[in-house]
Amino acid sequence: MFEVGFTEIILIVGLALLVLGPEKLPGLAEKVGRWTGRARSMARQLRTQLEHEVTMEEMARSRSAQPATPPPPPPAPETARAAADPGPELDLDAMVSGGQHSAPAAESGADAAAADAAVAADVPQPKPAP
């Protein structure tokens, strides 16, 4: 392609010295240096941007190629509640309204599951039949 060797550079500098003179040659060299630096900077930015775009495209392709997996289910309310309160359940409504302490509520398995679901949803729960 287009190659500039040492002898060509010496020839160009010599011609520029004859045409422009010693006063203007340093200013011209400074301008050429700035232009060269700007061109290199623009080329570097372009290359970086293109690499970034290619990387983003590859990531998008890999995401679309992967099957969508559902997120893991949240922990069950019974598990979370059991970890927070391992003891027997107390009838807190009776304690607050009556001012008395009541014994732990004896609930069946279905009533306990309904109560746990109601507590998790912050819904008032019915009281079990005695």
KOLFITOR-841122 format. One record per residue: x, y, z of N, C-alpha, C in turn; residue in three letters. Coordinates in Angstrom, 1 decimal. Layout:
REM residues N
+--------+--------+--------+--------+--------+--------+--------+--------+--------+------+
!   n.xx !   n.yy !   n.zz !  ca.xx !  ca.yy !  ca.zz !   c.xx !   c.yy !   c.zz ! type !
+--------+--------+--------+--------+--------+--------+--------+--------+--------+------+
!      X !      Y !      Z !      X !      Y !      Z !      X !      Y !      Z !  ala !
...
+--------+--------+--------+--------+--------+--------+--------+--------+--------+------+
//
This chain:
REM residues 130
+--------+--------+--------+--------+--------+--------+--------+--------+--------+------+
!   n.xx !   n.yy !   n.zz !  ca.xx !  ca.yy !  ca.zz !   c.xx !   c.yy !   c.zz ! type !
+--------+--------+--------+--------+--------+--------+--------+--------+--------+------+
!    0.8 !   -1.2 !    0.0 !    0.0 !    0.0 !    0.0 !    0.9 !    1.2 !    0.0 !  met !
!    0.5 !    2.3 !    0.7 !    1.2 !    3.5 !    0.7 !    2.2 !    3.5 !    1.8 !  phe !
!    3.5 !    3.4 !    1.5 !    4.5 !    3.4 !    2.5 !    5.4 !    4.6 !    2.5 !  glu !
!    5.7 !    5.2 !    3.6 !    6.6 !    6.3 !    3.7 !    7.8 !    5.9 !    4.5 !  val !
!    8.9 !    5.9 !    3.9 !   10.1 !    5.5 !    4.5 !   10.9 !    6.8 !    5.1 !  gly !
!   12.1 !    6.5 !    5.6 !   12.9 !    7.6 !    6.3 !   13.3 !    8.6 !    5.2 !  phe !
!   13.7 !    8.2 !    4.0 !   14.1 !    9.1 !    3.0 !   13.0 !   10.0 !    2.5 !  thr !
!   11.8 !    9.5 !    2.4 !   10.6 !   10.3 !    2.0 !   10.3 !   11.3 !    3.1 !  glu !
!   10.4 !   11.0 !    4.3 !   10.1 !   11.9 !    5.4 !   11.2 !   13.1 !    5.4 !  ile !
!   12.4 !   12.7 !    5.2 !   13.5 !   13.8 !    5.1 !   13.2 !   14.7 !    3.9 !  ile !
!   12.8 !   14.1 !    2.8 !   12.5 !   14.9 !    1.6 !   11.3 !   15.9 !    1.9 !  leu !
!   10.2 !   15.4 !    2.5 !    9.1 !   16.2 !    2.8 !    9.5 !   17.3 !    3.8 !  ile !
!   10.2 !   17.0 !    4.8 !   10.7 !   18.1 !    5.8 !   11.5 !   19.1 !    5.1 !  val !
!   12.4 !   18.7 !    4.2 !   13.3 !   19.6 !    3.5 !   12.5 !   20.5 !    2.6 !  gly !
!   11.5 !   20.0 !    1.8 !   10.6 !   20.8 !    1.0 !    9.8 !   21.8 !    1.8 !  leu !
!    9.2 !   21.3 !    3.0 !    8.5 !   22.2 !    3.8 !    9.3 !   23.3 !    4.4 !  ala !
!   10.6 !   23.0 !    4.7 !   11.5 !   24.1 !    5.2 !   11.7 !   25.1 !    4.1 !  leu !
!   11.9 !   24.7 !    2.9 !   12.1 !   25.6 !    1.8 !   10.9 !   26.4 !    1.5 !  leu !
!    9.7 !   25.8 !    1.5 !    8.5 !   26.5 !    1.1 !    8.0 !   27.4 !    2.2 !  val !
!    8.0 !   26.9 !    3.4 !    7.4 !   27.7 !    4.6 !    8.4 !   28.6 !    5.3 !  leu !
!    9.6 !   28.2 !    5.3 !   10.6 !   28.9 !    6.1 !   10.7 !   28.4 !    7.5 !  gly !
!   11.8 !   28.8 !    8.2 !   12.1 !   28.3 !    9.5 !   11.1 !   28.9 !   10.6 !  pro !
!   10.4 !   30.0 !   10.3 !    9.5 !   30.6 !   11.2 !    8.2 !   29.8 !   11.3 !  glu !
!    7.6 !   29.4 !   10.2 !    6.3 !   28.8 !   10.2 !    6.4 !   27.2 !   10.3 !  lys !
!    7.5 !   26.6 !   10.1 !    7.6 !   25.2 !   10.2 !    7.3 !   24.6 !   11.6 !  leu !
!    7.8 !   25.2 !   12.7 !    7.4 !   24.6 !   14.0 !    5.9 !   24.6 !   14.3 !  pro !
!    5.2 !   25.7 !   13.8 !    3.8 !   25.8 !   14.0 !    3.0 !   24.8 !   13.2 !  gly !
!    3.5 !   24.6 !   12.0 !    2.9 !   23.6 !   11.1 !    3.1 !   22.2 !   11.7 !  leu !
!    4.3 !   21.9 !   12.2 !    4.5 !   20.6 !   12.8 !    3.6 !   20.3 !   14.0 !  ala !
!    3.4 !   21.4 !   14.8 !    2.5 !   21.3 !   16.0 !    1.1 !   21.0 !   15.5 !  glu !
!    0.6 !   21.7 !   14.5 !   -0.8 !   21.4 !   14.0 !   -0.9 !   20.0 !   13.4 !  lys !
!    0.1 !   19.6 !   12.7 !    0.1 !   18.2 !   12.1 !    0.0 !   17.2 !   13.3 !  val !
!    0.8 !   17.4 !   14.3 !    0.8 !   16.5 !   15.5 !   -0.5 !   16.5 !   16.1 !  gly !
!   -1.2 !   17.6 !   16.3 !   -2.5 !   17.7 !   16.9 !   -3.5 !   16.9 !   16.1 !  arg !
!   -3.5 !   17.1 !   14.8 !   -4.4 !   16.5 !   13.9 !   -4.2 !   14.9 !   13.9 !  trp !
!   -2.9 !   14.6 !   14.0 !   -2.6 !   13.1 !   14.0 !   -3.1 !   12.5 !   15.3 !  thr !
!   -2.9 !   13.3 !   16.4 !   -3.4 !   12.8 !   17.7 !   -4.9 !   12.7 !   17.8 !  gly !
!   -5.6 !   13.7 !   17.2 !   -7.1 !   13.6 !   17.2 !   -7.6 !   12.5 !   16.3 !  arg !
!   -6.9 !   12.3 !   15.2 !   -7.3 !   11.2 !   14.3 !   -7.1 !    9.8 !   15.0 !  ala !
!   -6.0 !    9.7 !   15.7 !   -5.8 !    8.4 !   16.5 !   -6.9 !    8.3 !   17.6 !  arg !
!   -7.2 !    9.4 !   18.3 !   -8.2 !    9.3 !   19.4 !   -9.5 !    8.9 !   18.8 !  ser !
!   -9.9 !    9.5 !   17.7 !  -11.2 !    9.2 !   17.1 !  -11.2 !    7.7 !   16.6 !  met !
!  -10.1 !    7.2 !   16.1 !  -10.1 !    5.9 !   15.6 !  -10.2 !    4.9 !   16.8 !  ala !
!   -9.5 !    5.3 !   17.9 !   -9.6 !    4.5 !   19.2 !  -11.0 !    4.4 !   19.7 !  arg !
!  -11.7 !    5.6 !   19.8 !  -13.0 !    5.7 !   20.3 !  -14.0 !    4.8 !   19.4 !  gln !
!  -13.8 !    4.9 !   18.1 !  -14.6 !    4.2 !   17.1 !  -14.5 !    2.7 !   17.4 !  leu !
!  -13.2 !    2.3 !   17.5 !  -12.9 !    0.8 !   17.7 !  -13.5 !    0.4 !   19.0 !  arg !
!  -13.4 !    1.2 !   20.1 !  -14.0 !    0.8 !   21.4 !  -15.5 !    0.7 !   21.3 !  thr !
!  -16.1 !    1.7 !   20.6 !  -17.6 !    1.7 !   20.5 !  -18.0 !    0.4 !   19.7 !  gln !
!  -17.3 !    0.1 !   18.6 !  -17.7 !   -1.0 !   17.8 !  -17.6 !   -2.3 !   18.6 !  leu !
!  -16.5 !   -2.4 !   19.4 !  -16.3 !   -3.6 !   20.2 !  -17.4 !   -3.7 !   21.2 !  glu !
!  -17.8 !   -2.6 !   21.8 !  -18.9 !   -2.6 !   22.8 !  -20.2 !   -3.1 !   22.2 !  his !
!  -20.5 !   -2.5 !   21.0 !  -21.7 !   -2.9 !   20.3 !  -21.7 !   -4.4 !   19.9 !  glu !
!  -20.6 !   -4.9 !   19.5 !  -20.5 !   -6.4 !   19.1 !  -20.7 !   -7.2 !   20.4 !  val !
!  -20.1 !   -6.8 !   21.5 !  -20.3 !   -7.5 !   22.7 !  -21.7 !   -7.5 !   23.2 !  thr !
!  -22.4 !   -6.4 !   23.1 !  -23.8 !   -6.3 !   23.5 !  -24.7 !   -7.2 !   22.6 !  met !
!  -24.4 !   -7.2 !   21.3 !  -25.1 !   -8.1 !   20.4 !  -25.0 !   -9.5 !   20.7 !  glu !
!  -23.7 !   -9.9 !   21.0 !  -23.4 !  -11.3 !   21.4 !  -24.2 !  -11.7 !   22.7 !  glu !
!  -24.2 !  -10.8 !   23.6 !  -24.9 !  -11.0 !   24.9 !  -26.4 !  -11.2 !   24.6 !  met !
!  -27.0 !  -10.3 !   23.8 !  -28.4 !  -10.4 !   23.5 !  -28.7 !  -11.7 !   22.8 !  ala !
!  -27.8 !  -12.2 !   21.9 !  -28.1 !  -13.4 !   21.2 !  -28.0 !  -14.6 !   22.2 !  arg !
!  -27.0 !  -14.6 !   23.1 !  -26.9 !  -15.6 !   24.0 !  -28.1 !  -15.7 !   25.0 !  ser !
!  -28.6 !  -14.5 !   25.4 !  -29.8 !  -14.5 !   26.2 !  -31.0 !  -15.0 !   25.5 !  arg !
!  -31.2 !  -14.7 !   24.3 !  -32.3 !  -15.2 !   23.5 !  -32.2 !  -16.7 !   23.2 !  ser !
!  -31.0 !  -17.2 !   23.1 !  -30.8 !  -18.6 !   22.9 !  -31.0 !  -19.4 !   24.1 !  ala !
!  -30.8 !  -18.9 !   25.3 !  -31.0 !  -19.6 !   26.5 !  -32.5 !  -19.7 !   26.8 !  gln !
!  -33.0 !  -20.9 !   27.3 !  -34.4 !  -21.0 !   27.7 !  -34.6 !  -20.2 !   28.9 !  pro !
!  -35.8 !  -19.6 !   28.9 !  -36.2 !  -18.7 !   30.1 !  -36.5 !  -19.6 !   31.2 !  ala !
!  -35.8 !  -19.5 !   32.3 !  -36.0 !  -20.3 !   33.5 !  -36.8 !  -19.4 !   34.5 !  thr !
!  -37.8 !  -20.0 !   35.1 !  -38.6 !  -19.1 !   36.1 !  -37.8 !  -18.9 !   37.3 !  pro !
!  -38.0 !  -17.8 !   38.0 !  -37.2 !  -17.5 !   39.2 !  -37.6 !  -18.6 !   40.3 !  pro !
!  -36.8 !  -18.8 !   41.2 !  -37.1 !  -19.8 !   42.3 !  -38.3 !  -19.3 !   43.1 !  pro !
!  -39.1 !  -20.2 !   43.5 !  -40.3 !  -19.8 !   44.3 !  -39.9 !  -19.2 !   45.7 !  pro !
!  -40.7 !  -18.3 !   46.2 !  -40.3 !  -17.7 !   47.5 !  -40.5 !  -18.8 !   48.6 !  pro !
!  -39.9 !  -18.7 !   49.7 !  -40.1 !  -19.7 !   50.8 !  -41.6 !  -19.7 !   51.2 !  pro !
!  -42.0 !  -20.9 !   51.6 !  -43.4 !  -21.1 !   52.0 !  -43.7 !  -20.3 !   53.3 !  ala !
!  -44.9 !  -19.7 !   53.5 !  -45.2 !  -18.9 !   54.7 !  -45.0 !  -19.8 !   55.9 !  pro !
!  -45.4 !  -21.1 !   55.9 !  -45.2 !  -21.9 !   57.0 !  -43.8 !  -22.0 !   57.5 !  glu !
!  -42.9 !  -22.1 !   56.5 !  -41.4 !  -22.2 !   56.8 !  -40.9 !  -21.0 !   57.4 !  thr !
!  -41.3 !  -19.8 !   56.8 !  -40.8 !  -18.6 !   57.4 !  -41.4 !  -18.3 !   58.7 !  ala !
!  -42.7 !  -18.7 !   58.9 !  -43.3 !  -18.4 !   60.2 !  -42.7 !  -19.3 !   61.3 !  arg !
!  -42.5 !  -20.6 !   60.9 !  -41.9 !  -21.6 !   61.8 !  -40.5 !  -21.2 !   62.3 !  ala !
!  -39.8 !  -20.6 !   61.4 !  -38.4 !  -20.1 !   61.7 !  -38.5 !  -18.9 !   62.6 !  ala !
!  -39.5 !  -18.1 !   62.5 !  -39.6 !  -16.9 !   63.3 !  -40.2 !  -17.2 !   64.6 !  ala !
!  -41.2 !  -18.1 !   64.7 !  -41.9 !  -18.3 !   65.9 !  -42.1 !  -19.8 !   66.1 !  asp !
!  -41.1 !  -20.5 !   66.7 !  -41.1 !  -21.9 !   66.8 !  -42.1 !  -22.4 !   67.9 !  pro !
!  -42.5 !  -21.6 !   68.8 !  -43.4 !  -22.0 !   69.9 !  -44.8 !  -22.1 !   69.5 !  gly !
!  -45.7 !  -22.5 !   70.5 !  -47.1 !  -22.7 !   70.2 !  -47.7 !  -21.3 !   69.9 !  pro !
!  -48.8 !  -21.3 !   69.2 !  -49.5 !  -20.1 !   68.8 !  -50.4 !  -19.7 !   70.0 !  glu !
!  -50.5 !  -18.4 !   70.2 !  -51.4 !  -17.9 !   71.3 !  -52.5 !  -17.1 !   70.6 !  leu !
!  -53.6 !  -17.1 !   71.2 !  -54.8 !  -16.3 !   70.7 !  -54.6 !  -14.9 !   71.2 !  asp !
!  -53.9 !  -14.1 !   70.3 !  -53.6 !  -12.7 !   70.7 !  -54.8 !  -11.8 !   70.8 !  leu !
!  -55.8 !  -12.1 !   69.9 !  -57.0 !  -11.2 !   70.0 !  -57.7 !  -11.3 !   71.4 !  asp !
!  -57.8 !  -12.5 !   71.9 !  -58.4 !  -12.7 !   73.2 !  -57.5 !  -12.0 !   74.3 !  ala !
!  -56.2 !  -12.1 !   74.1 !  -55.3 !  -11.5 !   75.1 !  -55.5 !  -10.0 !   75.1 !  met !
!  -55.6 !   -9.3 !   73.9 !  -55.7 !   -7.9 !   73.9 !  -57.1 !   -7.4 !   74.3 !  val !
!  -58.2 !   -8.1 !   73.8 !  -59.5 !   -7.6 !   74.1 !  -59.9 !   -7.9 !   75.5 !  ser !
!  -59.6 !   -9.1 !   76.0 !  -60.1 !   -9.5 !   77.3 !  -59.1 !   -9.1 !   78.4 !  gly !
!  -57.9 !   -8.8 !   78.1 !  -57.0 !   -8.5 !   79.1 !  -56.5 !   -9.7 !   79.9 !  gly !
!  -56.8 !  -10.8 !   79.5 !  -56.4 !  -12.1 !   80.2 !  -55.5 !  -12.8 !   79.3 !  gln !
!  -54.7 !  -13.6 !   79.9 !  -53.8 !  -14.5 !   79.1 !  -54.6 !  -15.8 !   78.9 !  his !
!  -54.5 !  -16.2 !   77.6 !  -55.2 !  -17.5 !   77.3 !  -54.2 !  -18.6 !   77.0 !  ser !
!  -54.7 !  -19.8 !   77.1 !  -53.8 !  -20.9 !   76.8 !  -53.5 !  -21.0 !   75.3 !  ala !
!  -52.5 !  -21.7 !   74.9 !  -52.2 !  -21.8 !   73.5 !  -53.4 !  -22.5 !   72.8 !  pro !
!  -53.7 !  -21.9 !   71.6 !  -54.8 !  -22.4 !   70.8 !  -54.5 !  -23.8 !   70.2 !  ala !
!  -55.4 !  -24.7 !   70.4 !  -55.3 !  -26.0 !   69.8 !  -56.0 !  -26.0 !   68.5 !  ala !
!  -55.3 !  -26.1 !   67.4 !  -55.9 !  -26.0 !   66.1 !  -55.7 !  -27.3 !   65.4 !  glu !
!  -56.6 !  -27.6 !   64.5 !  -56.4 !  -28.8 !   63.6 !  -55.4 !  -28.4 !   62.5 !  ser !
!  -54.9 !  -29.4 !   61.8 !  -54.0 !  -29.1 !   60.7 !  -54.5 !  -28.2 !   59.6 !  gly !
!  -55.8 !  -28.3 !   59.2 !  -56.4 !  -27.5 !   58.2 !  -56.5 !  -26.0 !   58.7 !  ala !
!  -57.0 !  -25.9 !   60.0 !  -57.1 !  -24.6 !   60.6 !  -55.8 !  -23.9 !   60.8 !  asp !
!  -54.7 !  -24.6 !   61.1 !  -53.4 !  -24.0 !   61.3 !  -52.9 !  -23.6 !   59.9 !  ala !
!  -53.1 !  -24.3 !   58.9 !  -52.7 !  -23.9 !   57.5 !  -53.4 !  -22.7 !   57.1 !  ala !
!  -54.7 !  -22.6 !   57.4 !  -55.5 !  -21.4 !   57.0 !  -55.1 !  -20.2 !   57.8 !  ala !
!  -54.8 !  -20.4 !   59.0 !  -54.3 !  -19.3 !   59.9 !  -53.0 !  -18.8 !   59.4 !  ala !
!  -52.1 !  -19.7 !   59.1 !  -50.8 !  -19.3 !   58.6 !  -50.9 !  -18.5 !   57.3 !  asp !
!  -51.8 !  -19.0 !   56.4 !  -52.0 !  -18.3 !   55.1 !  -52.6 !  -16.9 !   55.4 !  ala !
!  -53.5 !  -16.8 !   56.3 !  -54.1 !  -15.5 !   56.6 !  -53.1 !  -14.6 !   57.2 !  ala !
!  -52.3 !  -15.1 !   58.1 !  -51.2 !  -14.2 !   58.7 !  -50.3 !  -13.7 !   57.7 !  val !
!  -49.9 !  -14.6 !   56.7 !  -49.0 !  -14.2 !   55.7 !  -49.6 !  -13.1 !   54.8 !  ala !
!  -50.9 !  -13.2 !   54.6 !  -51.6 !  -12.2 !   53.7 !  -52.1 !  -11.0 !   54.5 !  ala !
!  -51.9 !  -11.0 !   55.8 !  -52.4 !   -9.9 !   56.7 !  -53.9 !   -9.8 !   56.6 !  asp !
!  -54.6 !  -10.9 !   56.6 !  -56.0 !  -11.0 !   56.6 !  -56.5 !  -11.4 !   57.9 !  val !
!  -57.6 !  -10.8 !   58.4 !  -58.1 !  -11.3 !   59.8 !  -58.5 !  -12.7 !   59.7 !  pro !
!  -58.2 !  -13.5 !   60.7 !  -58.5 !  -14.9 !   60.6 !  -59.6 !  -15.3 !   61.6 !  gln !
!  -60.4 !  -16.2 !   61.1 !  -61.6 !  -16.6 !   62.0 !  -61.0 !  -17.4 !   63.2 !  pro !
!  -61.7 !  -17.3 !   64.3 !  -61.3 !  -18.1 !   65.5 !  -61.8 !  -19.5 !   65.4 !  lys !
!  -61.0 !  -20.5 !   65.8 !  -61.4 !  -21.9 !   65.7 !  -62.6 !  -22.2 !   66.7 !  pro !
!  -63.4 !  -23.1 !   66.3 !  -64.5 !  -23.5 !   67.1 !  -64.0 !  -24.3 !   68.3 !  ala !
!  -64.6 !  -24.1 !   69.5 !  -64.1 !  -24.8 !   70.7 !  -64.5 !  -26.3 !   70.7 !  pro !
+--------+--------+--------+--------+--------+--------+--------+--------+--------+------+
//
